[in-house]
Amino acid sequence: MTEQRIVFPVAGDKITVPPEGTTLSEAEKIKKGICPCCSGTLVFQEGCKACYGCGWGGCE
């Protein structure tokens, strides 16, 4: 069996930056596929969201 990885789409593969002076909450970042720790791209692997950049995992 091969490992399957799904990359979350992030506004056409570009991370959108909120207007200056505003920040996204952790939940909003995760919903948009942005890592809440390092702002990297989240992937969906083995039923959980994860970041390869910093090791953050959403199923902890």
PDB file with SEQRES, HELIX, SHEET and CRYST1 records, atoms N, CA, C and O in Angstrom:
SEQRES   1 A   60  MET THR GLU GLN ARG ILE VAL PHE PRO VAL ALA GLY ASP          
SEQRES   2 A   60  LYS ILE THR VAL PRO PRO GLU GLY THR THR LEU SER GLU          
SEQRES   3 A   60  ALA GLU LYS ILE LYS LYS GLY ILE CYS PRO CYS CYS SER          
SEQRES   4 A   60  GLY THR LEU VAL PHE GLN GLU GLY CYS LYS ALA CYS TYR          
SEQRES   5 A   60  GLY CYS GLY TRP GLY GLY CYS GLU                              
HELIX    1 AA1 GLU A   26  LYS A   31  1                                   6    
SHEET    1 AA1 3 ILE A   6  VAL A   7  0                                        
SHEET    2 AA1 3 LEU A  42  GLN A  45 -1                                        
SHEET    3 AA1 3 CYS A  48  CYS A  51 -1                                        
CRYST1    1.000    1.000    1.000  90.00  90.00  90.00 P 1           1          
ATOM      1  N   MET A   1       0.849  -1.179   0.000  1.00  0.00           N  
ATOM      2  CA  MET A   1       0.000   0.000   0.000  1.00  0.00           C  
ATOM      3  C   MET A   1       0.893   1.241   0.000  1.00  0.00           C  
ATOM      4  O   MET A   1       1.856   1.308   0.764  1.00  0.00           O  
ATOM      5  N   THR A   2       0.586   2.211  -0.840  1.00  0.00           N  
ATOM      6  CA  THR A   2       1.377   3.434  -0.916  1.00  0.00           C  
ATOM      7  C   THR A   2       0.798   4.500  -0.008  1.00  0.00           C  
ATOM      8  O   THR A   2      -0.410   4.560   0.226  1.00  0.00           O  
ATOM      9  N   GLU A   3       1.684   5.334   0.494  1.00  0.00           N  
ATOM     10  CA  GLU A   3       1.265   6.430   1.362  1.00  0.00           C  
ATOM     11  C   GLU A   3       0.674   7.541   0.509  1.00  0.00           C  
ATOM     12  O   GLU A   3       1.243   7.918  -0.515  1.00  0.00           O  
ATOM     13  N   GLN A   4      -0.471   8.062   0.935  1.00  0.00           N  
ATOM     14  CA  GLN A   4      -1.142   9.111   0.183  1.00  0.00           C  
ATOM     15  C   GLN A   4      -1.105  10.409   0.975  1.00  0.00           C  
ATOM     16  O   GLN A   4      -1.466  10.432   2.152  1.00  0.00           O  
ATOM     17  N   ARG A   5      -0.676  11.477   0.341  1.00  0.00           N  
ATOM     18  CA  ARG A   5      -0.627  12.783   0.977  1.00  0.00           C  
ATOM     19  C   ARG A   5      -1.483  13.753   0.185  1.00  0.00           C  
ATOM     20  O   ARG A   5      -1.421  13.801  -1.044  1.00  0.00           O  
ATOM     21  N   ILE A   6      -2.276  14.518   0.902  1.00  0.00           N  
ATOM     22  CA  ILE A   6      -3.120  15.518   0.278  1.00  0.00           C  
ATOM     23  C   ILE A   6      -2.686  16.878   0.814  1.00  0.00           C  
ATOM     24  O   ILE A   6      -2.656  17.090   2.026  1.00  0.00           O  
ATOM     25  N   VAL A   7      -2.353  17.787  -0.075  1.00  0.00           N  
ATOM     26  CA  VAL A   7      -1.965  19.134   0.337  1.00  0.00           C  
ATOM     27  C   VAL A   7      -3.193  20.019   0.288  1.00  0.00           C  
ATOM     28  O   VAL A   7      -3.912  20.043  -0.711  1.00  0.00           O  
ATOM     29  N   PHE A   8      -3.433  20.748   1.369  1.00  0.00           N  
ATOM     30  CA  PHE A   8      -4.574  21.644   1.415  1.00  0.00           C  
ATOM     31  C   PHE A   8      -4.384  22.783   0.420  1.00  0.00           C  
ATOM     32  O   PHE A   8      -3.305  23.373   0.366  1.00  0.00           O  
ATOM     33  N   PRO A   9      -5.400  23.102  -0.363  1.00  0.00           N  
ATOM     34  CA  PRO A   9      -5.291  24.261  -1.246  1.00  0.00           C  
ATOM     35  C   PRO A   9      -5.310  25.545  -0.426  1.00  0.00           C  
ATOM     36  O   PRO A   9      -6.143  25.717   0.463  1.00  0.00           O  
ATOM     37  N   VAL A  10      -4.396  26.426  -0.733  1.00  0.00           N  
ATOM     38  CA  VAL A  10      -4.318  27.689   0.009  1.00  0.00           C  
ATOM     39  C   VAL A  10      -4.385  28.830  -0.997  1.00  0.00           C  
ATOM     40  O   VAL A  10      -3.357  29.278  -1.506  1.00  0.00           O  
ATOM     41  N   ALA A  11      -5.578  29.291  -1.277  1.00  0.00           N  
ATOM     42  CA  ALA A  11      -5.811  30.420  -2.191  1.00  0.00           C  
ATOM     43  C   ALA A  11      -4.914  30.340  -3.426  1.00  0.00           C  
ATOM     44  O   ALA A  11      -4.122  31.246  -3.686  1.00  0.00           O  
ATOM     45  N   GLY A  12      -5.043  29.260  -4.179  1.00  0.00           N  
ATOM     46  CA  GLY A  12      -4.249  29.109  -5.394  1.00  0.00           C  
ATOM     47  C   GLY A  12      -2.770  28.885  -5.108  1.00  0.00           C  
ATOM     48  O   GLY A  12      -1.908  29.391  -5.826  1.00  0.00           O  
ATOM     49  N   ASP A  13      -2.481  28.124  -4.054  1.00  0.00           N  
ATOM     50  CA  ASP A  13      -1.121  27.811  -3.633  1.00  0.00           C  
ATOM     51  C   ASP A  13      -0.343  29.023  -3.143  1.00  0.00           C  
ATOM     52  O   ASP A  13       0.884  28.964  -3.054  1.00  0.00           O  
ATOM     53  N   LYS A  14      -1.009  30.098  -2.830  1.00  0.00           N  
ATOM     54  CA  LYS A  14      -0.360  31.279  -2.259  1.00  0.00           C  
ATOM     55  C   LYS A  14      -0.991  31.547  -0.905  1.00  0.00           C  
ATOM     56  O   LYS A  14      -2.215  31.560  -0.775  1.00  0.00           O  
ATOM     57  N   ILE A  15      -0.160  31.757   0.094  1.00  0.00           N  
ATOM     58  CA  ILE A  15      -0.681  32.081   1.412  1.00  0.00           C  
ATOM     59  C   ILE A  15      -1.067  33.547   1.406  1.00  0.00           C  
ATOM     60  O   ILE A  15      -0.245  34.422   1.132  1.00  0.00           O  
ATOM     61  N   THR A  16      -2.325  33.801   1.710  1.00  0.00           N  
ATOM     62  CA  THR A  16      -2.789  35.185   1.723  1.00  0.00           C  
ATOM     63  C   THR A  16      -2.470  35.821   3.067  1.00  0.00           C  
ATOM     64  O   THR A  16      -2.713  35.224   4.116  1.00  0.00           O  
ATOM     65  N   VAL A  17      -1.941  37.000   3.036  1.00  0.00           N  
ATOM     66  CA  VAL A  17      -1.563  37.722   4.247  1.00  0.00           C  
ATOM     67  C   VAL A  17      -2.715  38.637   4.638  1.00  0.00           C  
ATOM     68  O   VAL A  17      -3.216  39.399   3.810  1.00  0.00           O  
ATOM     69  N   PRO A  18      -3.138  38.566   5.898  1.00  0.00           N  
ATOM     70  CA  PRO A  18      -4.230  39.452   6.314  1.00  0.00           C  
ATOM     71  C   PRO A  18      -3.763  40.899   6.301  1.00  0.00           C  
ATOM     72  O   PRO A  18      -2.559  41.152   6.338  1.00  0.00           O  
ATOM     73  N   PRO A  19      -4.681  41.851   6.251  1.00  0.00           N  
ATOM     74  CA  PRO A  19      -4.303  43.266   6.271  1.00  0.00           C  
ATOM     75  C   PRO A  19      -3.443  43.582   7.495  1.00  0.00           C  
ATOM     76  O   PRO A  19      -3.602  42.979   8.556  1.00  0.00           O  
ATOM     77  N   GLU A  20      -2.546  44.525   7.328  1.00  0.00           N  
ATOM     78  CA  GLU A  20      -1.639  44.891   8.410  1.00  0.00           C  
ATOM     79  C   GLU A  20      -2.418  45.267   9.666  1.00  0.00           C  
ATOM     80  O   GLU A  20      -3.425  45.971   9.598  1.00  0.00           O  
ATOM     81  N   GLY A  21      -1.939  44.790  10.811  1.00  0.00           N  
ATOM     82  CA  GLY A  21      -2.606  45.088  12.066  1.00  0.00           C  
ATOM     83  C   GLY A  21      -3.627  44.044  12.480  1.00  0.00           C  
ATOM     84  O   GLY A  21      -4.130  44.089  13.602  1.00  0.00           O  
ATOM     85  N   THR A  22      -3.949  43.086  11.578  1.00  0.00           N  
ATOM     86  CA  THR A  22      -4.873  42.027  11.939  1.00  0.00           C  
ATOM     87  C   THR A  22      -4.124  40.699  11.926  1.00  0.00           C  
ATOM     88  O   THR A  22      -3.142  40.528  11.204  1.00  0.00           O  
ATOM     89  N   THR A  23      -4.598  39.783  12.722  1.00  0.00           N  
ATOM     90  CA  THR A  23      -3.999  38.452  12.755  1.00  0.00           C  
ATOM     91  C   THR A  23      -5.095  37.404  12.696  1.00  0.00           C  
ATOM     92  O   THR A  23      -6.231  37.646  13.105  1.00  0.00           O  
ATOM     93  N   LEU A  24      -4.740  36.248  12.184  1.00  0.00           N  
ATOM     94  CA  LEU A  24      -5.681  35.137  12.140  1.00  0.00           C  
ATOM     95  C   LEU A  24      -5.548  34.340  13.425  1.00  0.00           C  
ATOM     96  O   LEU A  24      -4.448  34.187  13.954  1.00  0.00           O  
ATOM     97  N   SER A  25      -6.657  33.835  13.924  1.00  0.00           N  
ATOM     98  CA  SER A  25      -6.604  32.965  15.101  1.00  0.00           C  
ATOM     99  C   SER A  25      -6.022  31.616  14.675  1.00  0.00           C  
ATOM    100  O   SER A  25      -5.922  31.320  13.484  1.00  0.00           O  
ATOM    101  N   GLU A  26      -5.643  30.810  15.657  1.00  0.00           N  
ATOM    102  CA  GLU A  26      -5.087  29.480  15.359  1.00  0.00           C  
ATOM    103  C   GLU A  26      -6.089  28.659  14.557  1.00  0.00           C  
ATOM    104  O   GLU A  26      -5.706  27.995  13.593  1.00  0.00           O  
ATOM    105  N   ALA A  27      -7.355  28.691  14.933  1.00  0.00           N  
ATOM    106  CA  ALA A  27      -8.394  27.932  14.231  1.00  0.00           C  
ATOM    107  C   ALA A  27      -8.556  28.411  12.787  1.00  0.00           C  
ATOM    108  O   ALA A  27      -8.741  27.597  11.883  1.00  0.00           O  
ATOM    109  N   GLU A  28      -8.487  29.726  12.565  1.00  0.00           N  
ATOM    110  CA  GLU A  28      -8.613  30.273  11.206  1.00  0.00           C  
ATOM    111  C   GLU A  28      -7.439  29.842  10.340  1.00  0.00           C  
ATOM    112  O   GLU A  28      -7.620  29.504   9.170  1.00  0.00           O  
ATOM    113  N   LYS A  29      -6.233  29.850  10.911  1.00  0.00           N  
ATOM    114  CA  LYS A  29      -5.050  29.406  10.164  1.00  0.00           C  
ATOM    115  C   LYS A  29      -5.194  27.939   9.755  1.00  0.00           C  
ATOM    116  O   LYS A  29      -4.955  27.583   8.601  1.00  0.00           O  
ATOM    117  N   ILE A  30      -5.583  27.099  10.704  1.00  0.00           N  
ATOM    118  CA  ILE A  30      -5.731  25.672  10.418  1.00  0.00           C  
ATOM    119  C   ILE A  30      -6.783  25.457   9.344  1.00  0.00           C  
ATOM    120  O   ILE A  30      -6.583  24.649   8.437  1.00  0.00           O  
ATOM    121  N   LYS A  31      -7.895  26.162   9.431  1.00  0.00           N  
ATOM    122  CA  LYS A  31      -8.966  26.042   8.435  1.00  0.00           C  
ATOM    123  C   LYS A  31      -8.480  26.419   7.041  1.00  0.00           C  
ATOM    124  O   LYS A  31      -8.917  25.825   6.054  1.00  0.00           O  
ATOM    125  N   LYS A  32      -7.576  27.406   6.946  1.00  0.00           N  
ATOM    126  CA  LYS A  32      -7.039  27.848   5.662  1.00  0.00           C  
ATOM    127  C   LYS A  32      -5.849  27.012   5.201  1.00  0.00           C  
ATOM    128  O   LYS A  32      -5.304  27.252   4.124  1.00  0.00           O  
ATOM    129  N   GLY A  33      -5.436  26.017   6.021  1.00  0.00           N  
ATOM    130  CA  GLY A  33      -4.314  25.157   5.642  1.00  0.00           C  
ATOM    131  C   GLY A  33      -2.966  25.764   5.963  1.00  0.00           C  
ATOM    132  O   GLY A  33      -1.962  25.413   5.342  1.00  0.00           O  
ATOM    133  N   ILE A  34      -2.929  26.675   6.933  1.00  0.00           N  
ATOM    134  CA  ILE A  34      -1.691  27.343   7.333  1.00  0.00           C  
ATOM    135  C   ILE A  34      -1.300  26.837   8.721  1.00  0.00           C  
ATOM    136  O   ILE A  34      -2.134  26.796   9.625  1.00  0.00           O  
ATOM    137  N   CYS A  35      -0.047  26.456   8.888  1.00  0.00           N  
ATOM    138  CA  CYS A  35       0.419  25.971  10.182  1.00  0.00           C  
ATOM    139  C   CYS A  35       0.349  27.099  11.210  1.00  0.00           C  
ATOM    140  O   CYS A  35       0.834  28.200  10.948  1.00  0.00           O  
ATOM    141  N   PRO A  36      -0.254  26.839  12.387  1.00  0.00           N  
ATOM    142  CA  PRO A  36      -0.360  27.885  13.403  1.00  0.00           C  
ATOM    143  C   PRO A  36       0.976  28.210  14.074  1.00  0.00           C  
ATOM    144  O   PRO A  36       1.092  29.239  14.739  1.00  0.00           O  
ATOM    145  N   CYS A  37       1.986  27.349  13.911  1.00  0.00           N  
ATOM    146  CA  CYS A  37       3.288  27.586  14.553  1.00  0.00           C  
ATOM    147  C   CYS A  37       4.283  28.301  13.649  1.00  0.00           C  
ATOM    148  O   CYS A  37       4.921  29.267  14.066  1.00  0.00           O  
ATOM    149  N   CYS A  38       4.418  27.826  12.402  1.00  0.00           N  
ATOM    150  CA  CYS A  38       5.456  28.385  11.529  1.00  0.00           C  
ATOM    151  C   CYS A  38       4.914  29.015  10.253  1.00  0.00           C  
ATOM    152  O   CYS A  38       5.689  29.514   9.438  1.00  0.00           O  
ATOM    153  N   SER A  39       3.600  29.001  10.066  1.00  0.00           N  
ATOM    154  CA  SER A  39       2.922  29.538   8.876  1.00  0.00           C  
ATOM    155  C   SER A  39       3.246  28.766   7.603  1.00  0.00           C  
ATOM    156  O   SER A  39       3.051  29.276   6.500  1.00  0.00           O  
ATOM    157  N   GLY A  40       3.743  27.531   7.753  1.00  0.00           N  
ATOM    158  CA  GLY A  40       3.972  26.664   6.599  1.00  0.00           C  
ATOM    159  C   GLY A  40       2.654  26.084   6.102  1.00  0.00           C  
ATOM    160  O   GLY A  40       1.594  26.368   6.658  1.00  0.00           O  
ATOM    161  N   THR A  41       2.725  25.278   5.061  1.00  0.00           N  
ATOM    162  CA  THR A  41       1.539  24.655   4.485  1.00  0.00           C  
ATOM    163  C   THR A  41       1.227  23.354   5.213  1.00  0.00           C  
ATOM    164  O   THR A  41       2.119  22.535   5.431  1.00  0.00           O  
ATOM    165  N   LEU A  42      -0.035  23.160   5.590  1.00  0.00           N  
ATOM    166  CA  LEU A  42      -0.459  21.925   6.231  1.00  0.00           C  
ATOM    167  C   LEU A  42      -0.798  20.881   5.181  1.00  0.00           C  
ATOM    168  O   LEU A  42      -1.281  21.213   4.099  1.00  0.00           O  
ATOM    169  N   VAL A  43      -0.542  19.610   5.502  1.00  0.00           N  
ATOM    170  CA  VAL A  43      -0.919  18.486   4.646  1.00  0.00           C  
ATOM    171  C   VAL A  43      -1.835  17.586   5.450  1.00  0.00           C  
ATOM    172  O   VAL A  43      -1.812  17.612   6.680  1.00  0.00           O  
ATOM    173  N   PHE A  44      -2.643  16.791   4.766  1.00  0.00           N  
ATOM    174  CA  PHE A  44      -3.532  15.851   5.426  1.00  0.00           C  
ATOM    175  C   PHE A  44      -2.932  14.467   5.232  1.00  0.00           C  
ATOM    176  O   PHE A  44      -2.838  13.962   4.113  1.00  0.00           O  
ATOM    177  N   GLN A  45      -2.525  13.858   6.356  1.00  0.00           N  
ATOM    178  CA  GLN A  45      -1.863  12.565   6.281  1.00  0.00           C  
ATOM    179  C   GLN A  45      -2.369  11.678   7.413  1.00  0.00           C  
ATOM    180  O   GLN A  45      -2.412  12.097   8.570  1.00  0.00           O  
ATOM    181  N   GLU A  46      -2.747  10.463   7.076  1.00  0.00           N  
ATOM    182  CA  GLU A  46      -3.226   9.485   8.045  1.00  0.00           C  
ATOM    183  C   GLU A  46      -4.362  10.033   8.911  1.00  0.00           C  
ATOM    184  O   GLU A  46      -4.426   9.749  10.107  1.00  0.00           O  
ATOM    185  N   GLY A  47      -5.243  10.806   8.315  1.00  0.00           N  
ATOM    186  CA  GLY A  47      -6.408  11.322   9.013  1.00  0.00           C  
ATOM    187  C   GLY A  47      -6.174  12.559   9.852  1.00  0.00           C  
ATOM    188  O   GLY A  47      -7.078  12.998  10.564  1.00  0.00           O  
ATOM    189  N   CYS A  48      -4.977  13.134   9.787  1.00  0.00           N  
ATOM    190  CA  CYS A  48      -4.643  14.298  10.601  1.00  0.00           C  
ATOM    191  C   CYS A  48      -3.985  15.380   9.750  1.00  0.00           C  
ATOM    192  O   CYS A  48      -3.381  15.094   8.717  1.00  0.00           O  
ATOM    193  N   LYS A  49      -4.111  16.607  10.195  1.00  0.00           N  
ATOM    194  CA  LYS A  49      -3.401  17.705   9.556  1.00  0.00           C  
ATOM    195  C   LYS A  49      -2.014  17.777  10.181  1.00  0.00           C  
ATOM    196  O   LYS A  49      -1.869  17.644  11.396  1.00  0.00           O  
ATOM    197  N   ALA A  50      -0.984  17.988   9.342  1.00  0.00           N  
ATOM    198  CA  ALA A  50       0.384  18.033   9.839  1.00  0.00           C  
ATOM    199  C   ALA A  50       1.201  19.038   9.041  1.00  0.00           C  
ATOM    200  O   ALA A  50       0.862  19.367   7.904  1.00  0.00           O  
ATOM    201  N   CYS A  51       2.276  19.520   9.646  1.00  0.00           N  
ATOM    202  CA  CYS A  51       3.191  20.444   8.986  1.00  0.00           C  
ATOM    203  C   CYS A  51       4.566  19.789   8.920  1.00  0.00           C  
ATOM    204  O   CYS A  51       5.110  19.377   9.944  1.00  0.00           O  
ATOM    205  N   TYR A  52       5.128  19.693   7.713  1.00  0.00           N  
ATOM    206  CA  TYR A  52       6.461  19.120   7.558  1.00  0.00           C  
ATOM    207  C   TYR A  52       7.538  20.125   7.932  1.00  0.00           C  
ATOM    208  O   TYR A  52       8.673  19.738   8.207  1.00  0.00           O  
ATOM    209  N   GLY A  53       7.201  21.405   7.945  1.00  0.00           N  
ATOM    210  CA  GLY A  53       8.189  22.435   8.256  1.00  0.00           C  
ATOM    211  C   GLY A  53       8.653  22.408   9.703  1.00  0.00           C  
ATOM    212  O   GLY A  53       9.849  22.497   9.979  1.00  0.00           O  
ATOM    213  N   CYS A  54       7.690  22.284  10.642  1.00  0.00           N  
ATOM    214  CA  CYS A  54       8.056  22.358  12.059  1.00  0.00           C  
ATOM    215  C   CYS A  54       7.628  21.128  12.857  1.00  0.00           C  
ATOM    216  O   CYS A  54       7.991  20.996  14.026  1.00  0.00           O  
ATOM    217  N   GLY A  55       6.861  20.226  12.241  1.00  0.00           N  
ATOM    218  CA  GLY A  55       6.443  19.016  12.928  1.00  0.00           C  
ATOM    219  C   GLY A  55       5.116  19.139  13.670  1.00  0.00           C  
ATOM    220  O   GLY A  55       4.712  18.202  14.359  1.00  0.00           O  
ATOM    221  N   TRP A  56       4.437  20.266  13.546  1.00  0.00           N  
ATOM    222  CA  TRP A  56       3.144  20.447  14.205  1.00  0.00           C  
ATOM    223  C   TRP A  56       2.178  19.393  13.691  1.00  0.00           C  
ATOM    224  O   TRP A  56       2.196  19.064  12.505  1.00  0.00           O  
ATOM    225  N   GLY A  57       1.329  18.857  14.572  1.00  0.00           N  
ATOM    226  CA  GLY A  57       0.328  17.884  14.179  1.00  0.00           C  
ATOM    227  C   GLY A  57      -1.009  18.209  14.818  1.00  0.00           C  
ATOM    228  O   GLY A  57      -1.064  18.593  15.986  1.00  0.00           O  
ATOM    229  N   GLY A  58      -2.086  18.057  14.061  1.00  0.00           N  
ATOM    230  CA  GLY A  58      -3.412  18.406  14.548  1.00  0.00           C  
ATOM    231  C   GLY A  58      -4.141  17.307  15.290  1.00  0.00           C  
ATOM    232  O   GLY A  58      -5.271  17.526  15.726  1.00  0.00           O  
ATOM    233  N   CYS A  59      -3.553  16.144  15.454  1.00  0.00           N  
ATOM    234  CA  CYS A  59      -4.236  15.037  16.129  1.00  0.00           C  
ATOM    235  C   CYS A  59      -3.556  14.658  17.435  1.00  0.00           C  
ATOM    236  O   CYS A  59      -3.602  13.501  17.852  1.00  0.00           O  
ATOM    237  N   GLU A  60      -2.942  15.605  18.061  1.00  0.00           N  
ATOM    238  CA  GLU A  60      -2.227  15.310  19.295  1.00  0.00           C  
ATOM    239  C   GLU A  60      -3.161  15.268  20.471  1.00  0.00           C  
ATOM    240  O   GLU A  60      -2.725  15.031  21.598  1.00  0.00           O  
TER     241      GLU A  60                                                      
END                                                                             
